């Protein structure tokens, strides 16, 4: 059996709401992606209450989760939808010791979206921003993101952005893989105070992502969306050595099940001090969750 005696309980930095109310905003064509391609179980796909999610987190020794109010493409276009900020706020208020909120952004919303992000942080208690560049087919260094980056710096909150290849999430609107990690180079140079987290590891350009995290003090890597047993060897070596301060744990639940992630991480042979930083310490520092 896998050794799950981790030195700390974990913080999952990338988690999607799976309540029936949240999923009511999702288009009906996602079964092919989530169930048939990714292998999400039927119960989770159709919606689970927060209590069920928390029970599964407890079983996997995951203490806290960052919930994403995701903005999936431009509203009105095929396959696009936005999770209302209020749904994440309600979850956080119900379980303030377990959940934190990340505010999704749509670069096409311009200053309206920038003001909405500011309100999310200053009034609603969100701890960071989140964006899926491929859903807008705009690489992370596109000018449309820059007002949002500026606001994140002003608010002193990190931003997560998907890097690496994108899949076909909806047959009505296949998206191009525009999230090359090297595009973070310009962003990090232009915004050295912006805390940037390249989530999804950057696969298949994971070595570009490692290079960006090594070059820039303000660039980090999120380990979500790929099963740990399939993580590329260079990434595991980076995490277990000179990158131990630059990687945070995530699942992108329901893409990767909580227990599966923890079981497979236990098989990677990571050093105890690395596990402590990876599973919890790095996220606490980046998001300033501890005094």
Buried (B, 14 or more C-beta within 10 A) or exposed (E): EEEEEBEBBBBBBBBBBBBEEBBEBBBEBBEEBBBEEBEBEEEBBEBBEBEBBBEBBEEBBBBBBBBBBBBBBBEEEEBBBBBBBEBBBBBBEEBEEBBBBBBBBBBBBEEEBBEBBBEBBEEBBBBBBBBBBBBBBBBBBBEBBBBBBBBBBEBEBBBBBBBBBBEEBBEEBEBEBBBBBBBBBEBBEEBEEBBBBBBBBBBEBBBBBBBBBEEBEBBBBBBBBBBBEEBBEEBBEBBBEEBBBBBBBBBBBBBBBBBBBBBBBBEBEBEEEBBBBBBBBBBBBBBEEEE
